[in-house]
Amino acid sequence: MKVVCIGAGIGSLLTGALLAKDGFSVEVFEKLPRIGGRFYNLPYKGYTLSTGALHLLPHGDSGPMGRMLKKAGVQFEVVRGEPPALLRYGKSYCPFENFYSLLPIWDRIKIGMISLLSRVYTPDVSLKDWFYPYIKNELVCGIADSFCGWSFSLMSSEVPARHVVKILHNIPKYGMPGVVMGGCSSICDGLASVIESEGGSIHTCSEVKRILVKNREVCGVLVGNNKVEADIVVSNIGHDATVKLLDGQMECATEMKPSEGIKFCISPTRTLTDSPSIVFTPHMRVVCGLVDVSLADPSFAPEGKSLIMAHGVPHSPNL
């Protein structure tokens, strides 16, 4: 069977590599002159920056993504901080998993009760609408916004509670994210090699203009002026862009709020921590969290420098 993947980001490359190893004929089309999307490296003045992600792999090598990469045959190494995540509180640090120790005893009891209930039922509301009627502690609100901003590029009032609960339940099971040695591109380059070694092909500078539909079934794509037939089309370019390629041929629900984050690359002469731990910053207005990736892989920064990557959610269209 023929599979066409639109976009050469981490999603398309991982999908394409797994399908290629299962015997599918895979073609990937990317409009940019490079692969990787928001999961790739950018060399800049001796630094190894990233196009979007912070050189972090969700849940590290033991999570679902790490296991899929291993299944695809990609070799990689992940370094986690110790502890994996910290909470910046005032001028001190607290292990993120112990944040409740900073709260009054009554709020701790409420969090414990809500946590227990989440294992059997999570209402279809935002995270903030779920807990705020019962816990009006501003530190808890700040931690929720910091965690959601880091994880989703959305505030706690914009993320469904069930999505956050799933992540929180997976953390004890798989662990926190870890820094990928060699950066994001080591993963994407590995996936591209798998696709090509299995007889697939990746086309850069090749923009898909339209998804072709026949009798209400997708049958291929239009790349420039060329029609490429396919049994399966996988789009990794986002909801709105995918709907535009369908050009009204099929109905799609696109009511989800898009994630919108901004990354800051900071290079001090000395680091803020002694471990590549994720640091959540509930007291900051712009930044939700940060991590010194050069503590995991010193090649990310020139000698004598650090590379701290911070992430935040814009509060205004005026960046």
N, C-alpha and C positions, 0 to 999 in steps of 0.2 A: 504494500500500500504506500501511496505517496503522501507525505506530510510537508506542508509549507508553514514555516514559522515567520511571522512578521515582527521585525525588530530583532536585534542581536544582543539584547540585555541578558542578565543572569537568568531570567525566567525562560526565555526562548532557548538559550544555549543549554540549560539543564534539561528542558523538555526534549530538545532535539537530540542530545547525547543519549538519553535513556531510550528514546524510541529507535535511534540508529542501532544501538546495541541489541534491541529486540527484533531487528530485521527490517525495520521500515526504511524507505527511501526518503531522506530528509534534505530539504533545501531551506536555507535561512536567508532572508532579505533584510538588509539594513541600509537606511538612507544616508547615514554618516559614513565618513571614510575609515571608521574604526569600529571594532566590536566593543561589547562590554556595557554600553548604556551608562547607567548610574552606578556601576560596579566595576570600575576600571581605574588604572593609575594614570596620573599626569605628572611628568617630571617638571620641576620648576626650581631653578636656582639651587640645585643640590638636594631638594626635598622630593619626597614621593607623596604627592597629594592624591586625593581620590575624586572621582567625578560626582560622587553622591554619598555613598555609604562611607563609614568612617574606618575602613579596613577591618570591619568587624563581621564575623559570621554568626548569625542568630543561633543561640544555644550551643555554639562551639561545634566541635567535631562529633558530639554524641547526640545532637538533636536531629530532627527529621531532615533538615537540609544537609547536614553533615553526612548522614547515612545515605541520602540519595547521591551525593557526590562520590562517596566510596563505591556505591553500586555502579555508578557510571565509569569507575576506574580512574578517577582523578586523585592524584597524590597531593596532599597539603598538610600543613602543620598549623595548629592553633595554640596561642598562648593566652591563658587567662590570668587576671590579676589575683592577688591574695590579700584580702578577700576579693571576690569577683566584682563587687559593687559597694560603693560607699555613699553615705549621705553627708553633704556638707551642711553643718548646723552651726550658725554663728561663725566662729573661727576654729571649730573643732570638726572632727570626722567621726562618723558612727557607721558600723557595718549596716548596709541597707536592710538586711533581713531582721535587724534589731531596732528598726525605727520606732516601734511601738513603745520602747523603753523611754522615749522622750515625751510620752503623752501622760496625761493624768490617768489614774487607775480606772475611772469610770469609762473614759474613751477607749482604753485598752479592752475592757470587757465588751463594749459595743462592737469593736472591730473583730474580736474573737467570735461573737455571735453571728455577725454578718458573714465572716469567713466560713463558718460551719454551714450556714444556710446556703451559701453559694455552691456547695457540693451537690445539692439536690434541686435548687431552683435559683435562677437569675432572671429578674424581670427584664422586659424588652424596653429598657430606658437607658439613658446615658449613665456613665459611671458616676458623675457628680449627682445626678438626680436620684441615683440609687442610695448613696450613703449620706448625702448632705442633710436630708431631713432629720437624721439621727445623730450625726457627728458634725458639728459646726466648727470644729477646731481648724483654725487657719493654717496651721502647720500641715495637717492632713490634706487640706485642699491644695497646698503648695506641692506636697509630695505627689499627689495624684496628677496634677498638671505637669510636673517635672517628668514623671514616669511616662505619661501618655505623649507628651511632647517629644520625648526621646524616642519612644517606640513607634508612634504613629504619625508624628508631625501634626498632631491635633490636640486640642485641650480636652480635659476630662469631661467637659460638658458636650463634646462633639463625638465621643467614642462610645459605642454601645458597651454597656457593662459586661455583657457576655464575652466580648472579645478580650477584654482585659483579664477577666477571670480565667479564661483558657490559658493565657500567657502565664499568669501567676501560678496556676496549677502545674504548668509544664516546667517552670524553673527548678523546683526540687527534683523533678524527674530527669531533666536533661542538663540543667545548669544554665548559667548566664552566657551571653555572647563572649567570644574571645577574639583577639587580634590575629589575623591571618599573616603568617610570615611571607614576605614578598609582596604583600598587599592584595587588593581585590583582583588585579589583573592576573595573578597567578592562578586563580580559580577559573576565570573566563578563558584564559589561554589554554588551560588544561581541557576544558569542555570543548573548545573549538578543535583541539587536536583529536579528541575522541570522535567527534562528528566526521571529520575528514578521514580519519583512519578507517571508519566504517563505511566509507564510500559516499558520504554526504557532502554537501557543498555549502559554503557561506559566501554571499555576495554583498560586498559593501558598495556604497554609492549607488544603491539600487532601491529606490523608493516605491513601495506598493501604493498604487493610485486608487485601487478599488478592490473590494472583496466580491468575487463573482458568485451569483446565486442563480440556480436553475430549479424550478418547481419547488421553491422554498427550501432548497438544500444548498449549502455552500459547495461549490465545485471547483474553486481555484481563485487566483488573484490576477490582477492586471499590474504588471511591472513596467513602467514607461508605456510603450505601445505593444508590449508583448503579453499574451495570455499564457499563464502557467497553470495547468490543470493540477488538481490535488483532490485526494479523498478526504483529507482532514486539513483544516486551516487553524493554526494556533496564533492568536494575536496577543502580543505582549507590549502594546503601546498605550494602554489605558482605556478606560470605558468610553470616554467622549470621542477620542480619536478613532476607536474601532467602529463606533456607530456612524461616524462620518464616512468611513470607507464602505459601509453597507449602503449608504446613499438612499435610505428610506426603503430598502428592499425587505427588511425584517424589523420587527418591533423589538426594542431593547429597553430595559429599565436602567436609567442612569441617574438615580436620585441620591447616590452616595456623595458626601462632601469629599472633594479631593484633598489629599494630604499636601500641605505646603510648608516646607521647612527651609531653613537657611543654615549653612554651615560656616563656621569661622575656623580658619587655620592659624594658630598662634605659635610663635617660636621664641620662647624666652631662653635666656642663657642658663637658667636653672628650672627644674621641674617643680610642680606643685605637690606631687606625691612620689613615693618610692616604688610604686607598683603600677602596672597598666590596668588598674581597676577603673571601671566606669564610676564617675562621680556625679551623682544627682544633686542639683542645685536649686532647691525649692525657694530660696530667698532671692534668686536673681530674676529680673524682669524679662530679660531677652534670652538668656541661655538656660536651657533645661538640663543640660549635663555636658560632661567633657571626659576625655580620656587621653592620656599621654601614650600614643601608639609607639613612639620611639623607645620606650622602656621595654617593649616586647621585641622590636626589630630596630636596632640602632641605625640601620641603613636608610631609614625613612627621613633622617635629618643629617645635615653636615656635622662634622666633628665639633663638639663643644656647644651644640644647639639641641633643643628638644622640639618635638612636633606634637603640640596639643591640638586635638580636634574637638571643637565644641559645636553643639547643635541647639537650635532654638526654633520657635514658631513665630513668624512675623505677626505683630498685633495690628499692623496697618499695611495697606497696599504700598505705602511710601517707604521702601526699604532704606 
